[in-house]
Amino acid sequence: MADKSITYTDSGGASWWGAILLGVVFVIAGLFILGDLALATVISAVLIGIVLLVAGIAEIIHSFSAQHWRGFLLRLLVGFLYAAGGVLLVADPLRASIALTLVFGIALIASGIVRLFQAFQYWDWAGWLLLLSGVVGIAAGAVILTQWPISGLWVLGLVVGVDLLIHGFWWISLGWRMRHDHRAVPA
């Protein structure tokens, strides 16, 4: 059986200070984004739009390069829909953010309801966490929808900012642990 562990030391491998530095960069970026949620929301919408536009163009090109495949028209339609969605997001990111927030709020409530039902199916496997997750999802969706369309100005920025903060704190925690625990860490 091969040893799949990496020992983190100052002399080689992944460095503890590199993990901490990355974490600090994420935390600073998260705080920067949380400082202006509306701007972060607009920037997020533009970036999502660019990604959708590129994906749509790629799907359209792929549909023509493989037209002997079944589903050519469906691939072409999906490509056009992605591209159109991308253009709409880039052309008017503020209005698009408001629409995305509505869909996001509805999706949170729907997925929360599904998690409530699944919680009882998986109760023996920490189903209570799934139940809690469902309640939080429904509550978050309700907060977003009750404040909609105004919530469209801050929700995407808040989600991205909080995600960066949490991910940054995780990297800092990992680096701190690597610094003080020189045992092998599973790969």
C-alpha positions in Angstrom: 0.0 0.0 0.0 1.5 3.3 -1.1 2.0 6.1 1.4 -0.3 9.0 0.3 0.8 11.5 2.8 2.7 14.7 2.5 4.8 16.1 5.3 4.7 19.8 5.6 8.0 21.3 6.7 9.9 24.5 6.1 12.3 22.8 3.8 10.0 21.5 1.1 6.5 20.7 0.0 3.6 23.0 0.7 4.5 25.8 3.1 2.5 26.8 6.1 3.2 30.4 5.4 2.0 30.1 1.8 -1.4 28.8 3.1 -1.7 31.6 5.6 -0.7 34.2 3.0 -3.4 32.9 0.6 -5.9 32.9 3.4 -5.1 36.6 4.2 -5.5 37.5 0.6 -8.9 35.8 0.5 -10.0 37.6 3.8 -8.9 41.0 2.5 -10.7 40.4 -0.8 -13.8 39.3 1.1 -13.7 42.4 3.3 -13.2 44.6 0.2 -16.2 43.1 -1.5 -18.3 43.4 1.7 -17.3 47.1 1.8 -19.4 47.8 -1.4 -22.0 45.1 -2.0 -23.7 46.8 -4.9 -20.4 47.2 -6.8 -19.5 43.6 -6.1 -22.9 42.4 -7.2 -22.6 44.3 -10.5 -19.0 43.0 -11.1 -20.2 39.4 -10.3 -23.0 39.7 -12.8 -20.6 41.0 -15.5 -18.2 38.1 -14.8 -21.0 35.5 -14.8 -22.2 37.1 -18.1 -18.8 36.8 -19.7 -18.5 33.2 -18.7 -22.0 32.4 -20.0 -21.2 34.2 -23.3 -18.0 32.2 -23.8 -19.7 28.9 -22.8 -22.6 29.7 -25.2 -20.2 30.4 -28.1 -18.3 27.2 -27.3 -21.5 25.2 -27.3 -22.6 26.7 -30.6 -19.2 25.9 -32.2 -19.3 22.4 -30.8 -22.8 21.8 -32.1 -21.6 22.5 -35.7 -18.4 20.5 -35.4 -20.4 17.5 -34.3 -23.6 17.9 -36.2 -23.8 14.2 -37.0 -24.6 13.6 -33.3 -28.1 13.3 -32.1 -29.3 16.5 -30.4 -27.7 19.0 -32.8 -30.6 21.4 -32.6 -30.8 21.1 -28.8 -27.1 21.8 -28.4 -27.4 24.8 -30.8 -30.4 26.1 -28.8 -28.6 25.7 -25.4 -25.6 27.5 -26.9 -27.7 30.4 -28.0 -29.5 30.6 -24.7 -26.2 30.7 -22.8 -24.9 33.3 -25.1 -28.1 35.4 -24.9 -28.0 35.2 -21.1 -24.4 36.3 -21.1 -25.1 39.2 -23.3 -28.0 40.3 -21.1 -25.9 40.1 -18.0 -23.1 42.1 -19.5 -25.4 44.7 -21.2 -27.4 45.5 -18.0 -25.7 43.9 -15.0 -27.9 45.7 -12.4 -31.2 44.6 -13.9 -29.8 41.1 -14.4 -28.6 41.0 -10.8 -32.2 41.7 -9.7 -33.5 38.9 -11.9 -30.8 36.5 -10.7 -31.6 37.3 -7.1 -35.3 36.4 -7.6 -34.3 33.1 -9.1 -31.7 32.5 -6.3 -34.3 33.2 -3.6 -36.8 30.8 -5.2 -34.1 28.2 -5.6 -33.1 28.5 -1.9 -36.6 27.9 -0.8 -37.2 25.0 -3.1 -33.9 23.3 -2.2 -34.7 24.0 1.5 -38.0 22.2 1.2 -36.4 19.2 -0.5 -33.8 19.1 2.3 -36.5 19.0 4.9 -38.0 15.9 3.4 -34.6 14.3 2.9 -33.7 15.0 6.5 -36.2 12.4 7.7 -35.1 9.9 5.1 -31.5 10.2 6.3 -32.2 10.9 10.0 -29.9 8.1 11.1 -27.0 9.8 9.1 -27.0 13.2 10.8 -30.4 14.0 9.3 -30.7 16.8 11.8 -28.0 18.7 10.0 -29.9 18.3 6.8 -33.0 19.6 8.6 -31.1 22.6 9.9 -29.7 23.2 6.4 -33.2 23.1 5.0 -34.6 25.6 7.5 -31.7 28.0 6.9 -32.1 27.7 3.2 -35.9 28.5 3.4 -35.2 31.4 5.8 -32.5 32.8 3.6 -34.7 32.5 0.5 -37.6 34.2 2.4 -35.4 37.1 3.5 -34.2 37.6 -0.1 -37.7 37.4 -1.6 -39.3 39.7 1.1 -36.7 42.4 0.3 -36.8 41.8 -3.5 -36.1 43.7 -5.8 -33.9 45.8 -3.5 -32.1 42.6 -2.4 -30.9 42.3 -6.0 -28.5 45.1 -5.3 -26.6 43.3 -2.5 -27.2 39.5 -2.5 -24.6 38.4 -5.0 -22.0 40.6 -3.5 -22.8 39.4 0.0 -22.6 35.7 -1.0 -19.2 36.2 -2.8 -17.8 38.3 0.1 -18.9 35.8 2.8 -17.6 32.9 0.7 -14.2 34.5 0.3 -14.0 35.3 4.0 -14.9 31.7 5.1 -12.5 30.2 2.5 -9.7 32.6 3.7 -10.2 31.7 7.3 -10.0 28.0 6.3 -6.7 28.6 4.6 -5.3 30.5 7.6 -6.5 27.7 9.9 -4.8 25.1 7.7 -1.6 27.0 7.6 -1.6 27.5 11.3 -2.1 23.8 11.8 0.6 23.0 9.3 3.0 25.3 11.2 2.4 23.6 14.6 1.7 20.0 13.5 4.7 18.6 11.6 3.1 15.1 11.3 2.1 13.8 7.9 -1.2 15.3 6.6 -3.3 13.1 4.3 -3.1 14.0 0.6 
